[in-house]
Structures are given as C-alpha cells and as structure tokens.
Amino acid sequence: MRRLLHHRPWLITLAVLVLLAAVNTALQPSFVQPAVLQSNLTTFLPLILVAIGQTYVILAGDIDLSVGSIVALSNVVTVSVFAALGNGSEAIPYGMAAGLATGLLVGLLNGVLVSVLRLQPIVTTFATGLVLAGAAIWVLPQAGLPVPDAYWMAYSGTVLGVPTVLLILAAAAVCVAILSRSVFHAHLLAVGGNRAGAFQTGLSVVRLRILAYGLSGLFSAIAALCLTGETASGDPLLGGALALSAISAVVLGGTSILG
C-alpha cells in the first residue's frame, strides 16, 4: 500500500476529497443535490482548468505566474470580438476562437522567453503577467461589456440533460488521460526530473518546455471562456487570484513543485 501511494499520490488526494464530501454531506444534506453540485462545479471549473495547464509547466520544472492575466486577456478579447461582430449568435465561434488563440499564443511566448532566452521562469512569468494585465485593461478599460445571450445560456444550461459544465470537465479529463499516455508526457517527466540528463539523452528540452507553456496558456483560455459564460460579461480584472490558487491546487493534487 505504501508503495502504491508513493507512485500514485493522487490516490491520497482522491481519498481526502471523498472524506470531505462525506463530511459535507453529513453536515449539509443538500450538498449532493444536483443543483448544488452544478453550482459548485460552475464555481470551481475555471480553477480546475487553470490547474491542469499549470501542472504541465510544473512537471517540466518550471512555473507560470501569468495564468491569471492570461485568463483576463482572453476574456476581454473574446467579449470584444463578440461586440465587434454585433454580439449575435453568429459571433460566438469567432470570439471563442480569438480567446483560445490569445491564450495559446501568450503561453507559447512565455515558453520561448523561458526556454529559448533562458530567463528565470518565476521572474519572467511574473513580468509577462503584469504586461498582460495592462493589455487587458487597454483592450477593455471598464468591466461590463455583455456577451451574446445564447453563449451564457448554453454555458449555464444542459446538453441532453447533462450540465454543460460537467461535459467540459469530462472533456478536460479525457484530454488529461490521453496526454498522460503520450510520449510528450513521458518526455516532460524526464525534463522535470533531470533536465541535464534529458539534454544528454537527446530530448528536445526547449520544444517540450515551450509546449508545456502553450498548454498552460490554452487551458487558461478555456477557463476564461468558462468565466465569460458564468459572468456573462467582460472584466479586465478577471482571474487575478487564479495563479496562486492553481499552484496550490497542483501541489495538493500530488504534483511536486520541483517537477
């Protein structure tokens, strides 16, 4: 059992979550009601998504403090595209694509700065976070720009009786499961475990670190789309507390902060 827990630290986290759920259910019977579960999932889904992206950066031995600002910038870009195209249902795919592209490109930029220019990750991503936060305010100086009704209604609604937020979480879980069995994931673990050894074995350490930051930016953008559907508006200050919360979630999930 000890060996199993050592190699599968997420089992400890799962056991703690089950225990907490049991305690909450005992103290608050309504905790397991579908409406309450959906409300809680809607609240925590953005953090879960950001933490997933942050995990890949940490697995590579790096860190990303800019994820909160990426969320804010992706949010304001999304709602600005909605508004520019008339805020109708036909604008939804374009706005979502713009938000996702923003997160991905910024994540890749972080990866280039850290892995190609060899700047310190904690300093670099803190600095890019400040720049991105300023860019979000420049794009949308004041909060409150609305989104199409069809967007937030679809996000808060259901698909064939299943809450949309649950489908998003399930899709994220499938992506994580696929990546965990990929060569990329194995190589990423090698980079985070022994970077010098990874260089000697011929792994493309630079490319792997860039891709890890790209995934972090992409998942942050997905989280921004979720927050956009939850708040039904744009806010340049959205996601400010997600960076440290995501790091805490990653560590509590069983991932070592050292990679």
C-alpha positions in Angstrom: 0.0 0.0 0.0 2.8 2.4 0.9 4.5 1.8 -2.5 1.2 2.3 -4.3 0.6 5.7 -2.5 4.2 6.7 -3.3 3.8 6.2 -7.0 0.1 7.3 -7.2 0.0 10.4 -4.9 -3.3 11.4 -6.5 -4.9 8.5 -4.6 -4.3 10.4 -1.4 -6.0 13.4 -2.9 -8.9 11.3 -4.0 -9.3 9.8 -0.6 -9.3 13.3 1.0 -11.9 14.5 -1.4 -14.1 11.6 -0.7 -13.7 12.2 3.0 -14.5 15.9 2.6 -17.6 15.1 0.5 -18.8 12.7 3.2 -18.4 15.3 5.9 -20.1 18.0 3.9 -23.0 15.6 3.1 -23.4 14.8 6.7 -23.4 18.4 7.8 -25.3 19.7 4.8 -27.6 17.1 3.2 -28.4 19.4 0.3 -24.7 19.2 -0.7 -25.4 16.3 -3.1 -28.4 17.8 -4.7 -27.9 18.2 -8.5 -28.5 22.0 -8.4 -25.9 22.5 -5.6 -23.4 20.2 -7.3 -23.8 22.1 -10.6 -23.4 25.4 -8.8 -20.2 24.3 -7.1 -18.8 22.8 -10.3 -19.5 26.1 -12.1 -17.6 28.0 -9.4 -14.6 25.7 -9.4 -14.3 24.6 -13.0 -12.1 27.6 -14.1 -9.7 26.9 -11.3 -9.6 23.2 -12.3 -8.8 24.1 -15.9 -6.0 26.5 -15.0 -4.6 24.0 -12.6 -4.5 21.4 -15.3 -2.5 23.7 -17.6 -0.2 24.7 -14.7 0.5 21.0 -14.0 2.3 20.5 -17.3 4.5 23.6 -16.7 5.4 22.3 -13.2 6.1 18.8 -14.5 8.8 20.4 -16.7 10.4 22.0 -13.6 9.0 25.5 -14.4 6.2 27.7 -13.1 3.7 30.1 -14.7 2.6 33.1 -12.7 0.9 34.8 -15.6 -2.1 32.4 -15.9 -4.4 34.8 -14.1 -3.6 37.6 -16.5 -3.9 35.2 -19.5 -7.5 34.5 -18.3 -8.2 38.2 -18.1 -6.8 39.0 -21.5 -8.5 36.0 -23.2 -11.8 37.1 -21.6 -11.7 40.7 -22.8 -10.5 39.7 -26.3 -13.4 37.2 -26.5 -16.1 39.7 -25.5 -14.5 42.5 -27.6 -14.8 40.2 -30.7 -18.4 39.4 -29.8 -19.2 43.1 -29.6 -17.3 44.0 -32.8 -19.3 41.4 -34.7 -22.7 42.6 -33.4 -23.0 40.4 -30.3 -25.2 37.9 -32.0 -25.1 34.2 -32.0 -23.1 34.1 -35.2 -20.2 35.9 -33.4 -19.8 33.2 -30.8 -17.4 30.9 -32.7 -15.2 33.8 -33.7 -15.0 35.2 -30.2 -14.2 31.8 -28.7 -11.5 31.2 -31.4 -9.9 34.6 -30.7 -9.9 33.9 -26.9 -8.3 30.5 -27.3 -5.8 31.8 -29.8 -4.8 34.6 -27.4 -4.2 32.2 -24.5 -2.2 29.7 -26.7 0.0 32.4 -28.3 0.8 34.1 -24.9 1.6 30.7 -23.4 4.0 29.9 -26.3 5.6 33.3 -25.9 6.2 32.5 -22.2 7.8 29.3 -23.3 10.1 31.0 -25.7 11.2 33.6 -23.2 11.9 30.9 -20.6 13.4 28.1 -22.7 15.0 29.9 -25.6 16.2 33.0 -23.9 16.8 31.1 -20.7 15.2 33.7 -18.4 14.1 32.7 -14.9 10.6 31.3 -15.1 9.3 32.9 -11.9 10.6 36.4 -12.8 9.6 36.1 -16.5 6.1 35.0 -16.0 5.5 37.5 -13.2 6.7 40.2 -15.6 4.6 39.0 -18.5 1.6 38.7 -16.1 1.9 42.4 -15.4 2.2 43.2 -19.1 -0.8 41.1 -20.0 -2.8 42.6 -17.1 -2.1 46.0 -18.6 -3.0 44.8 -22.1 -6.4 43.5 -20.8 -7.2 46.9 -19.3 -6.1 48.6 -22.6 -8.4 46.3 -24.6 -11.4 46.8 -22.2 -10.8 49.7 -19.8 -14.1 49.1 -17.9 -15.9 45.9 -17.0 -19.4 45.1 -18.1 -19.3 44.5 -21.9 -22.0 41.9 -22.3 -21.9 38.6 -24.2 -24.5 37.1 -26.5 -27.4 35.6 -24.6 -27.0 32.3 -26.4 -23.5 32.0 -25.0 -24.2 32.3 -21.3 -27.5 30.4 -21.7 -25.7 27.5 -23.3 -22.9 27.5 -20.7 -25.4 27.5 -17.7 -27.7 25.1 -19.4 -27.7 21.4 -20.3 -27.0 19.2 -23.3 -29.3 16.2 -23.4 -30.0 16.6 -19.7 -26.3 16.8 -18.8 -25.0 20.2 -17.4 -22.6 21.9 -19.9 -20.0 22.4 -17.1 -19.9 18.7 -16.4 -19.3 18.0 -20.1 -16.5 20.5 -20.1 -14.9 18.8 -17.1 -15.3 15.4 -18.7 -13.7 16.6 -21.9 -10.8 18.0 -19.9 -10.4 14.7 -18.0 -10.3 12.9 -21.4 -7.6 15.2 -22.6 -5.5 14.7 -19.5 -5.9 10.9 -19.8 -4.8 11.0 -23.4 -1.8 13.2 -22.7 -0.8 11.1 -19.7 -0.3 8.1 -22.0 1.6 10.1 -24.7 5.3 10.3 -25.5 5.1 14.0 -24.8 4.1 13.4 -21.2 6.9 10.8 -20.6 9.4 13.2 -22.1 8.1 16.1 -20.0 8.6 14.0 -16.8 12.1 13.3 -17.9 12.8 17.0 -18.4 11.3 17.9 -15.0 13.1 15.1 -13.2 16.6 15.6 -14.6 17.0 18.4 -17.1 20.7 17.8 -17.6 20.1 14.1 -18.2 17.3 14.9 -20.6 19.7 17.1 -22.7 22.2 14.2 -22.7 19.7 11.7 -24.0 18.9 14.0 -26.9 15.4 15.1 -25.9 14.3 18.4 -27.3 14.1 20.2 -23.9 13.4 23.6 -25.4 10.5 22.3 -27.5 9.0 20.4 -24.6 9.1 23.4 -22.3 7.5 25.6 -24.9 4.7 23.1 -25.5 4.1 22.9 -21.7 3.7 26.7 -21.5 1.5 26.5 -24.6 -0.8 24.0 -22.9 -0.9 26.2 -19.8 -2.0 29.2 -21.9 -4.6 27.2 -23.7 -6.2 25.8 -20.6 -6.2 29.3 -19.1 -8.0 30.5 -22.2 -10.6 27.7 -21.8 -11.0 28.8 -18.2 -11.6 32.3 -19.4 -14.3 31.1 -21.7 -16.0 29.4 -18.8 -15.7 32.6 -16.6 -17.1 34.5 -19.6 -20.2 32.2 -19.6 -20.5 32.4 -15.9 -20.4 36.2 -15.6 -21.9 36.9 -19.0 -19.6 39.9 -19.3 -16.0 41.1 -19.9 -13.8 42.1 -17.0 -10.1 43.1 -17.3 -9.5 42.1 -13.7 -11.0 38.6 -14.0 -8.8 35.8 -12.8 -6.4 37.8 -10.7 -6.3 35.2 -7.9 -6.1 32.1 -10.0 -2.3 31.9 -10.3 -1.5 31.1 -6.7 -4.7 29.2 -6.3 -3.8 27.0 -9.3 -0.3 26.3 -7.9 -1.8 25.3 -4.6 -4.3 23.0 -6.3 -1.5 21.4 -8.3 0.5 20.7 -5.2 -2.5 19.4 -3.2 -3.2 17.2 -6.2 0.1 15.4 -5.7 2.4 17.1 -8.1 5.8 18.1 -6.7 6.5 21.8 -7.2 10.1 20.8 -8.1 8.9 19.0 -11.2 
